[in-house]
Amino acid sequence: MNVEIITPDENLFKGTADSIVVPGISGLIGILDNHAPFITTLQKGSVVITTGNNKETYDVKGGVVEVLNNKVIILAE
């Protein structure tokens, strides 16, 4: 799936991923390929992007995540 993490200052990540874990307002949310569409707010925590055996972690203070048509856009603080 295609993933973008955007902050007011810069684009933190743009690329493909096998899975993503985001800190949703009600707890951690795991996102895989072809996930059902949704939009939710994020709380303070870490976004973990996994591609193959590589994991990248990005700390966020909050924001919004949208999943639609195998694309994940995270607007983060």
Secondary structure in CASP SS format (residue, H / E / C, confidence):
PFRMAT SS
TARGET T0000
AUTHOR 0000-0000-0000
METHOD secondary structure of the structure
MODEL  1
M C 1.00
N E 1.00
V E 1.00
E E 1.00
I E 1.00
I E 1.00
T C 1.00
P C 1.00
D C 1.00
E C 1.00
N E 1.00
L E 1.00
F E 1.00
K E 1.00
G E 1.00
T E 1.00
A C 1.00
D C 1.00
S E 1.00
I E 1.00
V E 1.00
V E 1.00
P E 1.00
G E 1.00
I C 1.00
S C 1.00
G E 1.00
L E 1.00
I E 1.00
G E 1.00
I E 1.00
L E 1.00
D C 1.00
N C 1.00
H C 1.00
A C 1.00
P C 1.00
F E 1.00
I E 1.00
T E 1.00
T E 1.00
L E 1.00
Q C 1.00
K C 1.00
G E 1.00
S E 1.00
V E 1.00
V E 1.00
I E 1.00
T E 1.00
T E 1.00
G C 1.00
N C 1.00
N E 1.00
K E 1.00
E E 1.00
T E 1.00
Y E 1.00
D E 1.00
V E 1.00
K C 1.00
G C 1.00
G E 1.00
V E 1.00
V E 1.00
E E 1.00
V E 1.00
L E 1.00
N C 1.00
N C 1.00
K E 1.00
V E 1.00
I E 1.00
I E 1.00
L E 1.00
A E 1.00
E C 1.00
END
